[in-house]
Amino acid sequence: MKPRAADAPRPAYNFLVARGWESKSIELQQDDARSSAELKPHLTAKQRETESRKAGLHLSRSPILEQLHSTDNPRYRQILEQALAELDEQISRLD
């Protein structure tokens, strides 16, 4: 009688390879963080606040654009277009 596949021994997991890959990944992440930090100019507190606000406004635009592309209701479309125009105005004031 042949043993079933479930009864067959499984190969051991190679933890050394896993650790090696993990340390390589961490090393790459650290290198990326260092290089991106070197590329960013040093900003004042006011500039950081402005950039943060702009990033938040751009994030707010994304769901509005998605809803705008998927709606057929003209009244809802008008509301979304007004919201989008307001966000665009706020972004342009920050530039």
Secondary structure, 3 states (H helix, E strand, C coil): CCCCHHHCCCCCCCHHHHHHHHHHHHHHHHHHHHHHHHHCCCCCHHHHHHHHHHHHHHHHHHHHHHHHHHCCCHHHHHHHHHHHHHHHHHHHHHC
